[in-house]
């Protein structure tokens, strides 16, 4: 029997409040609060508790991996899908989530696996048309369209499935639960039943999740706690490149980055990621310096571009795209104070080529060198990269995973790398390291 719980749940962010107001106090969404209805259940006889065992007595079995047939997706997942594991992938509308999963399902079906693709947002003809375009329509790919979750899961009973995909968790309706599809109650129920089904069949499941305007996964936070892996799929609209990251992974790390290129035939894995953000022919221009940043555990060669123009304003302009503006202003002040670089008479602009946004502080030294090159109108050497964090005193600090960065720099053909003199290991095969303790030493 259903009864009111005396509290209200926001349909956008999942926060709970005891009073119904026109606007959610947490996320600010208007008209999103709904009364939560709880289902009362009959009392059960007290059951015996679960068995308690010593951890040391348990056998450790590494999880079996099932390849999706897409190298970048497998790498981000930690080696592939895990039987009984549930993956949630979120991203903006039209970014390519359904395309990626349909391609993965087609690859698995082509090698003999039975894959069930449940679509609650598209018709059979729409999914079939996309599958034909992607070359994923052959093999054992099964399709079920509709929003009734129980009917869709029941259709899988007669097949020995290798994977089932739910597109999307906000579009499906769980029978017996109050609310419309996409409401917190429904999202919790749908996700819970998918997790239960995956565990009972020992079959991996992948769910597509919508995101809100501020980039968070729509629905209650409980949704992310229920699944084993949470992936985010992102990309700038003008660009054809897409980034896949793991923000939670019970069976692997969260440091990997998968890169795809959207083409007519679908999403193509990009093996040489540094090539997306680096054009070597531009390295002889004043104001350009190279670094090797980390996106998780993936090294990316990044091109830092700066431009210095005489200012006509009483307060010179500072503009940065690709590095946080406050960080750029801090580095500008360090260069003017510690290295006597005349920055106050110039409007300064910084850009990271290719649209890459760098949060890694190892790009500080490259930004400082590019800034000095632009102000002095003198180009830097094209076969040199700069790896170091810069402090307020102008000192160059060590960076994380220097050996990995140096290997990538050597692979790309860089001859020398300026690094902090405080680094423990300064030798690397195929590239000369130049230790510096202060930015002024790198300027020469």
Secondary structure, DSSP 4 states (H G I P E B T S, - for coil): -EEEEEEEEETTT--EESS--SB-TTT--BT-EEEEEEE-----PPPPPPP---GGGSPP-PPP-B--S-HHHHHHHTSSB-TT-EEEEEE-TTSSHHHHHHHHHHHHHHTT-EEEEEESSS-HHHHHHHHHHHT-SSSSEEEEESSBHHHHHHTTTTS-EEEEEEE-TTT-B-TT--S-TTSHHHHHHHHHHHHHHHHHHT-EEEEEE-B-TTSPBSS-THHHHHSSEEEEEE--TTSSEEEEEEEEETTS-S--EEEEEEETTEEEE-S--GGGS--GGGTTSTTEEEEEEEETTEEEEEEEEEEEEE--SSS--EEEESS-HHHHHHHHHHHHHHS----TTEEEEEEEGGG-----GGGHHHHHHHHHHHHHT-PPPTTEEE--EE-TTSBEEP-TTHHHHHHHHHHTT--EEEEETT-S----TTSEEEEESBHHHHH-
